[in-house]
Amino acid sequence: MPSAKTIQIFLPSGDPACLRIAELTTDIVQAIAVPRSGLDLFFARPEA
């Protein structure tokens, strides 16, 4: 059985339907979900 992990989700605008940044708290793994309508917010961030 795999070990348990914790995922931290950051909502830069506070809206869960907009830009979402998820990270594994114990690893250097990051996933970014961007709706097409929020691409301008994404490209303004340093992660882009």
Secondary structure, DSSP 8 states (H G I E B T S, - for coil): ------EEEE-TTS-TTS-EEEEETTSS-EEEE--GGGHHHHHTSTT-
